[in-house]
Every structure is written in C-alpha cells, then in structure tokens.
C-alpha cells in the first residue's frame, strides 16, 4: 500500500554532470543496470507515482516508462528549478498528492524507509519541509516538499533569482532526519568516475 498522504516521487536528473564528464549520470551502469533503475526500484514502493526531471530529449529515458518534465526556469537554475518542475507536475497530474519527495538520480542506495521517516518527522515537528541527513550532513535535494509551496518557490527563483536550496528553505520550518551510516552512507552519490567504481564495490558487499 502507498504511504499516506499520497506522495509523488521526483527523480532529479536535470544537472550537467560535469564531474562525470557530461551526459546523464543516471544512465551509467552499476551492477549491469543503469543507476536510475536502482533508484526506481527503491522509491517506487514508497510513492504513489514517479516523475523524472530532466532537460533535453526525453526519449533517452523511454525505457523507464516515466513521465519526464523539464525545468521551467531557463539557464540550468539548479535543483530548485527541478523541484519546482516536480511541484508543478504534481499539481497538474497528481492532484491527490499534496507532497513531493525529491531525490537525486546519482544516489543508488537510498533508504527503503525514506518516505516514512520524512513523513513522521514532518508531522512530529510541525514542519513544512523534511530533509534527509547522514553523518551530521543535511542532503538538501533529498526532501519532502508541499505542492502548496510552488508559488513561493517560483517567486524565489524567477523574481528574486535565488539558486541555493538552503537560501530558500531558511524561510520555512524544516525537519532534518538523521539516517544511520552502517556499511555505507545511504545517500552516497556517484558524482565522478571513481565514485562509480566505489559504488560497484559497495553494491557487491553482502546485505
């Protein structure tokens, strides 16, 4: 059963991947499958629907059968533009889903209880937004966002020119949820070729 309230999962793939040499990081292979396949496998059971935020030709993601939404703010405005695109999509295509979970598409080990723990913290602390953390570091693109904040975010991006996630979230009450690091950081991300090699090693570990 999907969690309540219903959640849209937003997979952020709109970056330029400079440290990986360009292209789509999420289509690089890990364990013989695209990184994106690992992320879909982890988040699909936790969400009502998944949508991919990516710029350029959406046909390159056709094999995943996901709706693809591009940034509505021009000039590669960063993850906030992707989050806004996801909020706008959820409002139009999934009006029964008041919250959007965002996650990067270069983090193949996301927790299986990510949504539940973020929901619990948001409700328990009376927060508007919930974000994941590990190793005492907050991961601002792994968050739970109310669709109702779309207008506020659009104004921050388009009118005020805000680009940093924390510059905008500082205006709102945020619950940070610490996830344990055991055999691996659940928010490990493959930014560089050497990170992808490390992800292969981690994937091969028992458990």
C-alpha positions as CSV (number, residue, x, y, z in Angstrom):
1,X,0.0,0.0,0.0
2,X,1.3,3.5,-0.8
3,X,2.1,5.8,2.2
4,X,-0.5,8.3,3.3
5,X,-0.7,11.1,2.4
6,X,0.0,10.0,-1.2
7,X,3.4,11.0,-2.4
8,X,4.9,11.9,-5.8
9,X,8.5,10.8,-6.2
10,X,10.6,13.3,-8.1
11,X,13.8,12.0,-9.6
12,X,16.2,14.9,-10.3
13,X,18.3,14.3,-13.4
14,X,18.5,17.9,-14.7
15,X,22.1,18.6,-13.8
16,X,25.0,18.9,-16.3
17,X,27.2,16.1,-14.7
18,X,30.4,18.0,-15.3
19,X,32.4,15.9,-12.8
20,X,31.3,12.7,-14.6
21,X,32.4,14.1,-17.9
22,X,28.9,15.2,-19.1
23,X,25.9,13.2,-20.2
24,X,23.4,11.5,-17.9
25,X,24.9,10.1,-14.8
26,X,21.8,8.2,-14.0
27,X,22.2,6.1,-17.2
28,X,25.7,4.9,-16.3
29,X,25.7,1.3,-15.5
30,X,26.0,0.0,-11.9
31,X,25.9,-3.8,-11.4
32,X,24.9,-4.1,-15.1
33,X,21.9,-1.8,-14.8
34,X,21.5,2.0,-15.1
35,X,21.8,3.8,-11.8
36,X,18.3,5.1,-12.4
37,X,17.0,1.6,-12.3
38,X,18.3,1.1,-8.8
39,X,16.7,4.3,-7.7
40,X,13.4,3.5,-9.2
41,X,13.5,0.1,-7.5
42,X,13.9,1.7,-4.1
43,X,11.5,4.6,-4.4
44,X,8.6,3.1,-6.4
45,X,7.3,1.1,-3.5
46,X,7.4,4.2,-1.3
47,X,5.4,6.6,-3.6
48,X,2.2,6.8,-5.5
49,X,3.8,7.9,-8.7
50,X,7.3,8.7,-10.0
51,X,8.3,11.5,-12.4
52,X,11.7,12.3,-13.8
53,X,13.0,15.8,-14.0
54,X,15.4,16.1,-17.0
55,X,16.3,18.6,-19.7
56,X,16.8,17.8,-23.4
57,X,15.3,15.0,-25.4
58,X,13.1,12.8,-23.1
59,X,13.3,9.9,-25.5
60,X,16.6,8.7,-23.9
61,X,14.6,7.7,-20.8
62,X,11.8,5.9,-22.7
63,X,12.8,2.5,-21.4
64,X,11.8,3.5,-17.9
65,X,8.2,4.4,-18.8
66,X,8.2,7.5,-16.6
67,X,6.8,10.9,-17.3
68,X,9.7,13.4,-17.9
69,X,9.4,17.1,-17.0
70,X,11.9,19.7,-17.9
71,X,12.9,22.7,-15.8
72,X,10.5,25.6,-16.4
73,X,13.2,28.1,-15.3
74,X,15.8,28.7,-18.1
75,X,19.5,28.5,-17.8
76,X,20.1,25.4,-15.6
77,X,19.0,27.1,-12.4
78,X,19.9,24.2,-10.3
79,X,18.0,21.7,-8.1
80,X,15.4,24.3,-7.0
81,X,14.2,24.5,-10.7
82,X,13.9,20.8,-10.8
83,X,11.9,20.8,-7.5
84,X,9.6,23.5,-8.9
85,X,9.0,21.5,-12.1
86,X,8.1,18.5,-9.9
87,X,5.7,20.5,-7.8
88,X,4.0,22.0,-10.9
89,X,3.7,18.5,-12.4
90,X,2.2,17.0,-9.3
91,X,-0.3,19.8,-9.0
92,X,-1.5,19.2,-12.6
93,X,-1.1,15.4,-13.0
94,X,-1.5,14.1,-9.5
95,X,-3.8,16.5,-7.6
96,X,-4.5,13.8,-5.0
97,X,-0.8,14.0,-3.9
98,X,-0.1,17.0,-1.7
99,X,3.6,16.2,-1.2
100,X,6.6,15.5,-3.4
101,X,9.6,13.6,-2.4
102,X,12.8,14.7,-4.3
103,X,15.9,12.6,-4.7
104,X,19.0,12.8,-6.9
105,X,19.5,10.2,-9.6
106,X,23.1,9.5,-8.7
107,X,22.4,8.0,-5.3
108,X,21.7,4.3,-5.7
109,X,21.5,3.3,-2.1
110,X,18.5,5.4,-0.9
111,X,16.8,4.0,2.3
112,X,13.8,1.8,1.9
113,X,12.1,3.7,4.8
114,X,13.0,7.2,3.4
115,X,9.4,8.4,2.9
116,X,8.0,7.1,6.1
117,X,10.7,8.7,8.2
118,X,10.5,12.0,6.5
119,X,6.7,12.0,6.9
120,X,7.0,11.1,10.5
121,X,9.5,13.9,11.2
122,X,7.5,16.5,9.3
123,X,4.3,15.7,11.2
124,X,6.1,15.3,14.6
125,X,7.9,18.6,14.4
126,X,5.0,20.5,12.7
127,X,7.4,21.4,9.8
128,X,6.6,22.4,6.2
129,X,9.6,20.6,4.7
130,X,11.6,17.5,5.8
131,X,15.1,16.7,4.6
132,X,17.4,13.7,5.0
133,X,20.7,13.8,6.7
134,X,23.6,11.4,7.4
135,X,26.9,11.8,9.1
136,X,25.6,15.1,10.5
137,X,25.3,16.5,7.0
138,X,21.9,17.6,5.6
139,X,21.2,16.5,2.0
140,X,19.0,19.3,0.7
141,X,17.9,17.6,-2.5
142,X,16.5,14.6,-0.6
143,X,13.4,16.2,0.8
144,X,9.7,16.2,1.2
145,X,8.0,19.3,-0.2
146,X,4.4,20.5,-0.1
147,X,2.9,21.2,-3.5
148,X,1.4,24.3,-1.9
149,X,4.8,25.9,-1.8
150,X,5.1,26.0,-5.6
151,X,4.1,29.7,-5.9
152,X,6.5,30.7,-3.2
153,X,9.4,28.8,-4.8
154,X,8.6,30.2,-8.2
155,X,8.8,33.8,-6.9
156,X,12.1,33.0,-5.2
157,X,13.6,31.6,-8.4
158,X,12.1,33.9,-11.1
159,X,11.8,37.2,-9.2
160,X,14.5,37.0,-6.6
161,X,17.0,34.9,-8.5
162,X,17.6,32.5,-5.6
163,X,19.5,29.4,-6.6
164,X,20.8,27.8,-3.4
165,X,18.4,25.4,-1.8
166,X,19.2,26.4,1.8
167,X,18.7,30.1,0.9
168,X,15.1,29.3,0.2
169,X,14.4,26.7,2.8
170,X,15.7,29.0,5.5
171,X,12.3,30.8,5.2
172,X,10.4,27.7,6.1
173,X,10.4,25.3,9.0
174,X,12.5,22.3,8.1
175,X,12.7,18.9,9.9
176,X,16.1,17.2,9.4
177,X,16.1,13.4,9.7
178,X,19.3,11.7,10.5
179,X,19.8,8.3,8.8
180,X,22.5,6.0,10.2
181,X,25.7,5.2,8.2
182,X,26.4,1.5,8.7
183,X,28.1,-0.4,5.9
184,X,27.6,2.5,3.6
185,X,26.1,6.0,3.5
186,X,22.5,5.6,2.2
187,X,23.0,9.0,0.4
188,X,26.3,8.1,-1.3
189,X,26.3,9.7,-4.7
190,X,28.2,8.8,-7.8
191,X,29.5,12.2,-9.0
192,X,32.8,11.1,-10.5
193,X,34.1,8.0,-12.3
194,X,35.9,7.0,-9.2
195,X,32.7,7.2,-7.2
196,X,31.0,4.8,-9.7
197,X,33.8,2.4,-9.0
198,X,33.3,2.7,-5.3
199,X,29.5,2.2,-5.8
200,X,30.3,-1.1,-7.6
201,X,32.3,-2.2,-4.6
202,X,29.5,-1.2,-2.2
203,X,26.9,-2.9,-4.3
204,X,28.9,-6.2,-4.1
205,X,29.0,-6.1,-0.3
206,X,26.8,-8.7,1.5
207,X,23.4,-7.3,2.5
